[in-house]
């Protein structure tokens, strides 16, 4: 075990860092001058990682280091360092934007020089894709002793390279770089197939994380599986060399190709994954026809709006609802004007003998409408569709054998690592899995309810995405997660928008809509009953805005917007050799000061002025959500913005952001003593050529604010699974406490981390309750003000009201419509 405790530095460590910088017995390299400006300025400059090292015996601070994705050279633009490196140096290794970080500063005690290697190892563990750490040494300049850098300890674990103009005789006082190679410094991992004699070692590792497997399968199931020589099963172990130069098993992998593809296609939505088979690509193929089910949530416009309720009222009329092509419809002819005074129906146009029948008719209408609003069918639409399952035809006839030959997926049945093995290095195991199956593009994991997920399982789970299940008669379906080869091997990079990218932006924008809804025919569809009407209208509006922004970016050199395409491939190659997987549109954020009145934000971040950006729209393929930090990091390098905001309006048009789940939600202020109104600021200096996008009105408090400050991600969760019955005000207040458990008055967590919440909470409530609370289109036709309207949920306290106006609990909580009849106390 190391003698040092390595962790991320926090703002609370400023006093200790200030003492370390000013202590006499220290060494350092990098620019130390800014560190003497005061302890408050140490954390003002952006760094990808700030690392602290403490002595385990004394808990004394012995080292501090800073790493970033570009060098600390003031005259060098942040997005030009690769050109500078390739022009000035002749390096034998292949360095790209993504496989290198710069070791910009480090200070450590002279008596603890070994901590330097431990800090570098910790960073390499955190960054699985980083191969090289680079430190830049400036030419020698006479200066006071306390400003002189020391590189002798770093040189022991790195290679030194000099620029092309270096000459031992004529020009030996030049810049130089120190490069630490990942594969030289970290212990080597060797993979091989498991043997029968590995049984005891593997069982010992599994006993810690998955003891139920041993109880279920026995003490020798590993040896039995190996000796069975099942061609569809592969058991792999990873070995490392210990301090005694002996090989020890550190990782165990159990892979399998025994997958019932038809079962998963029938019960899970596998279309976007090619139905788990290889593409046909013009070859002969087999196909099977199957009927699958799906459930769609109805749009807001088809639930509680006036049009939707008119349609619901019209289906109670004899003949049902008909298309409204003109004013002469069943709905318009069948309506009657009634009012109630003292419980009696009053209508001057109706004879007294007909009022009894009117009362019965009205009662039947209300009963039908009420039952409909309380049923799940009104909010969820169950649909059945027929799909053709197509797979390449090989040498085998159509059937299970041909389907297995066409399979494009393998299953990760088990992964465990030794307790002292650094979990981030399991990324290396992911690489090994795909190398074991070079002809398959997808890897699938299952999570069963009866088995508890191990820490190794949860570590690799972040490289996977969940697969939605279909409505099925099969009970206790497993949770399915899947990942693609490109997620592991592909390099994510950003490129400035070009004219050739416009069509790709269009297809990425409309990617969420099925093909039959991209070109709607409004004359043949009832507005209220189109389940995609809201989504289609919002996407069409967003696409119109994107077209205007793209035109402004391509034609206006000084556009206020910056637009990039997100691509996957090899970052050092040209843009056309990388596949487009998304895009992002940003502009400078000028309204930060207006957020203080409504949201819980620190007020001392003046160093971020002019460094804040607003995300207008961001689209990304769901397989690459794990690369959120890389995307924001590269975006900051290209734009010099280090604080990103996304405003999700509850009312009005909404814009897409596929990374908002990886951004920190800003908690609204829990107490508002007086109403705060802010006038929408009009930019008087705005040129007429600039695109005029409407600015949000922050005084209305009808928006959700997301933020990403390029800080390391820290997850917060509840230790036990919870089931809550009912969605009352108390439930909302409790859920708010769980969601923002990381928030505090001193901003201890939010200043140091990107705080994300992962809850294990299920709320069971009657159908329509959640939909009604989050419905933003409902307007009471009788009350001029919502303050006195008994139908309005906004009459609750602001602490509860904001759970539906400035927070969306549906992002973290699983809501299940239904009625609880019995609670099992066992």
BAKE-369536 format. One record per residue (C-alpha): x, y, z; residue in one letter. Coordinates in steps of 0.02 Angstrom, whole numbers, padded with zeros to 5 digits, always signed. Layout:
# residues N
XYZA/...
//
This chain:
# residues 826
+00000+00000+00000X/+00059+00176-00041X/+00118+00288+00100X/+00015+00431+00028X/-00170+00468+00016X/-00211+00546-00153X/-00374+00643-00177X/-00447+00791-00268X/-00411+00962-00196X/-00557+01064-00131X/-00586+01248-00094X/-00575+01210+00092X/-00393+01158+00067X/-00337+01335+00021X/-00257+01371+00190X/-00154+01212+00184X/-00100+01246+00005X/-00049+01422+00051X/+00062+01354+00190X/+00138+01222+00077X/+00181+01350-00058X/+00268+01462+00069X/+00357+01324+00167X/+00547+01316+00147X/+00579+01131+00112X/+00484+01110-00052X/+00519+01080-00236X/+00411+01132-00380X/+00397+01153-00567X/+00277+01260-00665X/+00230+01441-00643X/+00225+01473-00455X/+00209+01663-00465X/+00016+01668-00474X/+00009+01561-00317X/+00082+01705-00215X/-00062+01823-00259X/-00167+01753-00117X/-00252+01592-00067X/-00417+01642-00147X/-00340+01651-00321X/-00271+01473-00322X/-00436+01399-00384X/-00481+01538-00505X/-00387+01471-00655X/-00466+01321-00740X/-00380+01153-00713X/-00444+00984-00767X/-00379+00907-00606X/-00312+00977-00444X/-00233+00837-00345X/-00180+00833-00161X/-00066+00709-00075X/-00071+00678+00112X/+00045+00573+00217X/-00054+00425+00287X/+00041+00423+00452X/+00035+00608+00496X/-00108+00670+00381X/+00009+00812+00333X/-00007+00892+00161X/+00147+00844+00060X/+00105+00886-00121X/-00012+00980-00236X/-00023+00963-00427X/-00122+01037-00573X/-00164+00952-00737X/-00253+01024-00889X/-00292+00978-01069X/-00183+01119-01137X/-00014+01191-01080X/+00010+01342-00969X/+00092+01449-01103X/+00012+01621-01108X/+00062+01661-01288X/-00007+01496-01356X/-00194+01486-01397X/-00279+01345-01305X/-00330+01254-01465X/-00161+01264-01554X/-00046+01163-01443X/-00046+01009-01554X/+00019+01111-01701X/+00149+01191-01587X/+00205+01020-01527X/+00216+00941-01699X/+00307+01092-01772X/+00439+01118-01638X/+00471+00937-01587X/+00503+00773-01674X/+00418+00647-01561X/+00418+00457-01584X/+00245+00435-01506X/+00075+00480-01580X/+00000+00621-01475X/-00178+00684-01502X/-00299+00804-01419X/-00373+00664-01315X/-00230+00552-01264X/-00125+00686-01177X/-00139+00799-01025X/-00017+00934-00971X/+00067+00927-00802X/+00066+01116-00776X/+00115+01134-00594X/+00172+01029-00448X/+00242+01071-00277X/+00297+00939-00151X/+00404+00913+00003X/+00587+00873-00032X/+00575+00723+00084X/+00427+00651-00013X/+00489+00644-00191X/+00407+00473-00216X/+00237+00558-00208X/+00264+00624-00385X/+00241+00451-00461X/+00088+00416-00352X/+00003+00576-00409X/+00035+00534-00592X/-00033+00359-00567X/-00192+00428-00488X/-00222+00542-00638X/-00192+00401-00760X/-00316+00294-00663X/-00446+00431-00676X/-00415+00460-00862X/-00420+00292-00949X/-00394+00367-01122X/-00242+00472-01075X/-00078+00392-01126X/+00043+00536-01099X/+00070+00672-00969X/+00174+00818-01031X/+00268+00948-00928X/+00344+01100-01014X/+00510+01171-00953X/+00547+01349-01003X/+00723+01411-01047X/+00832+01459-00900X/+00820+01641-00848X/+00916+01715-00700X/+00791+01745-00560X/+00776+01734-00371X/+00804+01563-00296X/+00625+01542-00237X/+00565+01550-00419X/+00684+01418-00488X/+00601+01258-00550X/+00660+01082-00513X/+00634+00939-00636X/+00758+00810-00572X/+00627+00697-00489X/+00510+00706-00639X/+00653+00662-00756X/+00674+00492-00669X/+00502+00434-00727X/+00489+00524-00895X/+00575+00553-01061X/+00651+00721-01103X/+00632+00795-01278X/+00713+00951-01347X/+00651+01059-01491X/+00721+01049-01667X/+00824+01207-01645X/+00917+01136-01496X/+01106+01124-01513X/+01226+01065-01379X/+01359+01189-01435X/+01264+01340-01499X/+01088+01337-01429X/+01072+01231-01273X/+00962+01349-01172X/+00795+01307-01252X/+00624+01248-01205X/+00604+01061-01169X/+00463+00942-01128X/+00451+00794-01009X/+00333+00655-01063X/+00271+00519-00945X/+00214+00362-01037X/+00064+00273-00962X/+00121+00102-01019X/+00292+00123-00939X/+00237+00189-00770X/+00082+00084-00731X/+00093-00101-00689X/+00066-00208-00842X/-00094-00311-00854X/-00086-00478-00945X/-00244-00567-01003X/-00264-00752-01038X/-00399-00885-01039X/-00442-00955-00870X/-00381-01128-00823X/-00460-01257-00709X/-00325-01229-00579X/-00376-01045-00567X/-00539-01098-00485X/-00488-01061-00304X/-00412-00891-00344X/-00565-00836-00443X/-00686-00898-00310X/-00589-00800-00178X/-00607-00640-00279X/-00792-00671-00312X/-00826-00711-00129X/-00801-00528-00084X/-00915-00451-00216X/-01035-00590-00265X/-01049-00718-00125X/-01220-00773-00190X/-01141-00846-00347X/-01038-00968-00245X/-01190-01017-00144X/-01292-01042-00303X/-01164-01128-00416X/-01049-01215-00292X/-00864-01209-00252X/-00801-01279-00415X/-00912-01205-00548X/-00767-01111-00628X/-00669-01271-00654X/-00825-01360-00715X/-00860-01222-00842X/-00681-01222-00905X/-00674-01411-00923X/-00843-01415-01011X/-00759-01320-01156X/-00920-01233-01207X/-00882-01146-01374X/-01006-01007-01330X/-00924-00966-01164X/-00757-00882-01131X/-00678-00861-00959X/-00535-00736-00949X/-00420-00685-00807X/-00305-00535-00794X/-00138-00550-00705X/-00024-00418-00630X/+00152-00431-00556X/+00163-00399-00369X/+00311-00330-00272X/+00386-00505-00260X/+00383-00517-00451X/+00248-00650-00442X/+00093-00659-00552X/-00074-00633-00465X/-00251-00640-00535X/-00330-00467-00520X/-00483-00474-00636X/-00602-00611-00690X/-00714-00597-00845X/-00851-00716-00899X/-00907-00685-01078X/-01037-00778-01178X/-01118-00781-01350X/-01263-00891-01295X/-01397-00759-01322X/-01577-00783-01376X/-01585-00636-01496X/-01769-00657-01538X/-01814-00647-01353X/-01727-00479-01333X/-01795-00409-01497X/-01971-00458-01444X/-01960-00391-01266X/-01841-00242-01283X/-01826-00096-01404X/-01674-00155-01503X/-01706-00065-01668X/-01574+00069-01640X/-01447-00070-01609X/-01480-00157-01773X/-01584-00289-01684X/-01419-00362-01621X/-01375-00437-01791X/-01248-00388-01923X/-01307-00277-02066X/-01362-00359-02228X/-01264-00240-02342X/-01341-00303-02503X/-01316-00487-02465X/-01451-00619-02463X/-01547-00625-02301X/-01676-00717-02197X/-01820-00631-02110X/-01951-00670-01981X/-02109-00573-01945X/-02158-00538-01766X/-02284-00430-01675X/-02213-00318-01539X/-02294-00198-01416X/-02246-00023-01365X/-02310+00112-01248X/-02306+00297-01285X/-02341+00436-01162X/-02469+00559-01226X/-02417+00738-01259X/-02473+00879-01146X/-02583+00950-01284X/-02688+00793-01285X/-02726+00784-01099X/-02796+00939-01014X/-02806+01076-01146X/-02974+01143-01203X/-02962+01051-01370X/-02921+00887-01284X/-03064+00902-01159X/-03184+00951-01297X/-03135+00794-01389X/-03157+00693-01230X/-03330+00768-01207X/-03373+00734-01388X/-03341+00547-01378X/-03488+00535-01256X/-03606+00595-01393X/-03696+00466-01497X/-03585+00424-01644X/-03423+00466-01555X/-03287+00587-01606X/-03273+00631-01790X/-03141+00730-01882X/-03166+00916-01867X/-03154+00969-02050X/-03281+01109-02029X/-03396+01184-01900X/-03532+01057-01940X/-03469+00914-01832X/-03547+00798-01707X/-03456+00889-01568X/-03524+01058-01616X/-03702+01000-01648X/-03716+00895-01492X/-03663+01024-01364X/-03792+01099-01248X/-03787+01253-01140X/-03825+01215-00959X/-03793+01294-00790X/-03824+01238-00611X/-03908+01347-00481X/-03939+01263-00315X/-03912+01093-00392X/-04049+01122-00522X/-04015+01128-00710X/-04067+01293-00786X/-04086+01311-00973X/-04219+01422-01049X/-04212+01331-01215X/-04263+01163-01139X/-04436+01112-01083X/-04462+01059-00902X/-04504+00880-00948X/-04336+00861-01036X/-04230+00920-00889X/-04233+00748-00809X/-04156+00673-00964X/-04031+00815-00973X/-03979+00783-00794X/-03953+00598-00829X/-03857+00637-00987X/-03747+00762-00897X/-03714+00638-00756X/-03666+00504-00882X/-03548+00624-00967X/-03461+00673-00806X/-03449+00492-00750X/-03371+00440-00914X/-03250+00586-00916X/-03199+00558-00736X/-03169+00373-00763X/-03069+00412-00918X/-02960+00539-00828X/-02927+00412-00689X/-02876+00272-00808X/-02700+00233-00868X/-02759+00221-01048X/-02789+00408-01056X/-02606+00447-01021X/-02519+00296-01098X/-02555+00232-01272X/-02527+00046-01301X/-02484+00007-01481X/-02443-00151-01574X/-02337-00157-01730X/-02268-00289-01846X/-02081-00288-01880X/-01979-00390-02002X/-01828-00462-01914X/-01696-00470-02051X/-01526-00553-02033X/-01392-00606-02159X/-01407-00777-02237X/-01249-00879-02216X/-01215-01061-02250X/-01349-01116-02128X/-01535-01120-02170X/-01652-00999-02082X/-01663-01035-01898X/-01566-01029-01736X/-01399-01080-01814X/-01406-00946-01949X/-01461-00818-01820X/-01314-00861-01707X/-01194-00842-01854X/-01268-00669-01891X/-01261-00612-01710X/-01175-00446-01678X/-01175-00450-01488X/-01092-00541-01344X/-01142-00548-01160X/-01039-00496-01010X/-01102-00620-00879X/-00982-00576-00739X/-00840-00456-00700X/-00752-00445-00533X/-00589-00366-00477X/-00481-00386-00325X/-00514-00267-00181X/-00349-00175-00199X/-00363-00159-00388X/-00400+00020-00448X/-00574+00012-00520X/-00550+00144-00658X/-00426+00024-00739X/-00572-00090-00780X/-00586+00014-00939X/-00439-00091-00995X/-00548-00245-00969X/-00681-00169-01082X/-00550-00154-01219X/-00503-00336-01193X/-00684-00394-01211X/-00704-00318-01383X/-00533-00385-01434X/-00594-00558-01385X/-00739-00539-01508X/-00670-00435-01653X/-00819-00479-01764X/-00953-00413-01644X/-00995-00230-01612X/-01108-00236-01459X/-01082-00293-01281X/-01232-00324-01169X/-01251-00334-00980X/-01398-00395-00876X/-01447-00339-00702X/-01567-00452-00610X/-01672-00401-00462X/-01619-00547-00354X/-01432-00514-00368X/-01352-00359-00296X/-01239-00265-00417X/-01056-00274-00366X/-00938-00126-00364X/-00846-00191-00518X/-01012-00211-00607X/-01063-00033-00567X/-00894+00035-00622X/-00907-00033-00800X/-01093+00005-00806X/-01054+00188-00841X/-00994+00137-01014X/-01164+00061-01052X/-01336+00134-01088X/-01502+00060-01030X/-01619-00021-01156X/-01805+00013-01140X/-01914-00141-01119X/-02077-00170-01211X/-02243-00215-01130X/-02233-00403-01110X/-02316-00552-01029X/-02146-00610-00967X/-02130-00577-00781X/-01973-00511-00696X/-01881-00452-00850X/-01698-00411-00819X/-01631-00236-00841X/-01530-00235-01003X/-01381-00122-01036X/-01283-00112-01198X/-01130-00026-01269X/-01046-00013-01438X/-00867-00039-01493X/-00853+00145-01543X/-00892+00198-01364X/-00733+00112-01307X/-00615+00137-01454X/-00681+00296-01535X/-00607+00468-01500X/-00733+00608-01473X/-00684+00775-01548X/-00768+00939-01596X/-00756+01027-01764X/-00817+01199-01815X/-00974+01201-01920X/-00952+01194-02108X/-01077+01209-02250X/-01069+01022-02281X/-01130+00990-02103X/-01302+01072-02123X/-01389+00914-02185X/-01311+00811-02045X/-01372+00936-01916X/-01548+00917-01988X/-01544+00729-01974X/-01473+00734-01798X/-01608+00860-01746X/-01749+00750-01809X/-01671+00588-01753X/-01793+00561-01609X/-01948+00564-01719X/-02006+00412-01815X/-02008+00431-02003X/-02197+00437-02012X/-02204+00594-01903X/-02068+00695-01991X/-02187+00748-02130X/-02358+00764-02048X/-02521+00790-02139X/-02621+00905-02027X/-02779+00892-02131X/-02801+00708-02090X/-02758+00709-01906X/-02853+00774-01756X/-02745+00899-01662X/-02791+00837-01490X/-02757+00655-01523X/-02588+00666-01608X/-02469+00594-01479X/-02317+00677-01559X/-02393+00848-01590X/-02296+00938-01453X/-02133+00853-01493X/-02151+00883-01679X/-02196+01065-01658X/-02051+01097-01540X/-01927+01007-01653X/-01987+01101-01805X/-01968+01265-01712X/-01796+01213-01651X/-01745+01164-01827X/-01802+01334-01891X/-01696+01420-01757X/-01548+01307-01797X/-01560+01353-01982X/-01554+01537-01937X/-01406+01509-01820X/-01310+01405-01948X/-01337+01540-02079X/-01276+01672-01957X/-01122+01570-01907X/-01072+01529-02086X/-01100+01704-02155X/-01058+01818-02009X/-00877+01814-01951X/-00923+01900-01788X/-01076+01796-01746X/-01123+01788-01563X/-01150+01601-01583X/-01023+01461-01592X/-01075+01296-01669X/-00979+01132-01674X/-01014+00958-01738X/-00970+00816-01620X/-00884+00672-01709X/-00816+00501-01666X/-00665+00422-01749X/-00481+00468-01747X/-00460+00647-01687X/-00299+00679-01784X/-00383+00645-01951X/-00489+00764-02054X/-00668+00803-02011X/-00739+00699-02154X/-00653+00542-02090X/-00747+00553-01925X/-00931+00507-01901X/-01050+00643-01842X/-01136+00591-01680X/-01202+00760-01622X/-01185+00949-01622X/-01184+01092-01498X/-01233+01276-01510X/-01176+01401-01378X/-01165+01587-01350X/-01100+01696-01210X/-01215+01701-01058X/-01252+01879-01000X/-01396+01849-00878X/-01301+01764-00737X/-01333+01906-00613X/-01521+01885-00633X/-01512+01706-00570X/-01458+01757-00395X/-01634+01813-00347X/-01713+01646-00388X/-01579+01510-00379X/-01453+01454-00251X/-01286+01511-00326X/-01125+01576-00248X/-01094+01761-00269X/-00903+01764-00263X/-00866+01688-00433X/-00817+01851-00516X/-00669+01767-00600X/-00794+01678-00714X/-00863+01841-00785X/-00853+01838-00975X/-00814+01652-00958X/-00995+01591-00952X/-01088+01517-01098X/-01269+01468-01131X/-01305+01306-01222X/-01441+01339-01350X/-01453+01162-01417X/-01351+01003-01395X/-01383+00836-01479X/-01282+00678-01447X/-01303+00494-01483X/-01353+00408-01319X/-01208+00284-01329X/-01085+00426-01300X/-01160+00506-01143X/-01012+00435-01047X/-00902+00557-01144X/-00989+00711-01071X/-00834+00770-00978X/-00727+00754-01135X/-00852+00854-01237X/-00864+00997-01112X/-00675+00995-01090X/-00643+01006-01277X/-00778+01139-01295X/-00691+01245-01163X/-00524+01225-01251X/-00597+01288-01414X/-00704+01431-01345X/-00622+01484-01180X/-00790+01466-01090X/-00778+01371-00927X/-00953+01385-00853X/-01099+01317-00955X/-01284+01346-00925X/-01437+01270-01006X/-01608+01349-00981X/-01755+01230-00998X/-01916+01331-01007X/-02070+01251-00931X/-02183+01363-01036X/-02150+01405-01216X/-02034+01320-01338X/-01905+01198-01274X/-01735+01160-01348X/-01643+00995-01345X/-01497+00952-01233X/-01453+00768-01227X/-01319+00801-01095X/-01429+00888-00968X/-01433+00730-00862X/-01244+00749-00847X/-01261+00930-00792X/-01294+00994-00617X/-01471+01059-00584X/-01469+01223-00489X/-01587+01219-00340X/-01714+01360-00331X/-01709+01466-00175X/-01818+01378-00047X/-01889+01539+00025X/-01940+01698-00066X/-01983+01840+00053X/-02048+01958-00080X/-02082+01938-00265X/-01933+01983-00372X/-01970+02048-00546X/-01839+02071-00678X/-01868+02163-00840X/-01807+02076-00996X/-01650+02169-01045X/-01641+02225-01224X/-01468+02241-01296X/-01465+02417-01365X/-01299+02390-01453X/-01356+02234-01545X/-01329+02247-01730X/-01476+02222-01845X/-01380+02081-01928X/-01377+01980-01768X/-01505+01844-01740X/-01640+01901-01620X/-01680+01754-01506X/-01804+01793-01366X/-01722+01811-01196X/-01798+01717-01048X/-01895+01812-00917X/-01815+01756-00755X/-01944+01844-00647X/-02077+01715-00695X/-01979+01572-00615X/-02041+01448-00746X/-01876+01373-00799X/-01754+01238-00748X/-01570+01288-00744X/-01433+01162-00781X/-01249+01199-00752X/-01081+01119-00791X/-00926+01204-00722X/-00799+01077-00790X/-00775+01006-00616X/-00753+00819-00583X/-00917+00724-00570X/-00976+00663-00401X/-01132+00555-00385X/-01254+00563-00240X/-01382+00428-00205X/-01487+00346-00070X/-01416+00187+00004X/-01582+00092+00006X/-01721+00076-00120X/-01878+00173-00072X/-02059+00153-00124X/-02175+00300-00088X/-02364+00291-00102X/-02445+00453-00160X/-02381+00614-00235X/-02432+00739-00102X/-02347+00900-00049X/-02251+00805+00085X/-02188+00682-00047X/-02129+00824-00158X/-02036+00907-00015X/-01953+00743+00033X/-01902+00706-00146X/-01830+00879-00161X/-01723+00845-00008X/-01658+00685-00089X/-01622+00766-00257X/-01525+00911-00181X/-01443+00816-00039X/-01276+00884-00100X/-01328+01067-00087X/-01284+01174+00064X/-01272+01357+00109X/-01082+01358+00094X/-01087+01272-00078X/-00957+01147-00015X/-00999+01015-00144X/-01054+01119-00292X/-00895+01225-00289X/-00784+01072-00304X/-00886+00947-00405X/-01018+00928-00537X/-01149+00856-00420X/-01263+00728-00501X/-01403+00631-00417X/-01447+00449-00445X/-01599+00401-00341X/-01674+00229-00309X/-01851+00290-00277X/-02018+00230-00346X/-02176+00332-00320X/-02346+00246-00342X/-02493+00363-00368X/-02658+00372-00460X/-02653+00394-00648X/-02648+00575-00704X/-02585+00649-00541X/-02406+00675-00600X/-02462+00726-00774X/-02578+00858-00702X/-02444+00929-00587X/-02320+00947-00729X/-02446+01007-00857X/-02393+01180-00916X/-02531+01204-01046X/-02681+01201-00929X/-02769+01368-00907X/-02922+01382-00798X/-03059+01462-00906X/-03153+01534-00756X/-03021+01614-00645X/-02928+01768-00703X/-02790+01739-00575X/-02713+01573-00524X/-02687+01635-00345X/-02868+01598-00297X/-02902+01452-00412X/-02931+01289-00319X/-02876+01192-00474X/-02703+01272-00476X/-02560+01176-00396X/-02467+01341-00381X/-02563+01382-00222X/-02441+01276-00121X/-02287+01345-00036X/-02145+01394-00152X/-02037+01254-00082X/-02163+01126-00146X/-02224+01225-00295X/-02048+01236-00368X/-02044+01045-00379X/-02158+01063-00530X/-02108+01236-00594X/-01918+01245-00577X/-01876+01061-00548X/-01931+00906-00642X/-01929+00759-00522X/-01965+00640-00665X/-01780+00644-00711X/-01733+00556-00549X/-01889+00466-00486X/-01981+00319-00562X/-02167+00358-00561X/-02287+00211-00576X/-02475+00243-00604X/-02586+00127-00505X/-02681+00092-00347X/-02602+00000-00200X/-02719-00134-00134X/-02601-00226-00017X/-02432-00196+00063X/-02331-00350+00104X/-02247-00322+00272X/-02121-00462+00248X/
//
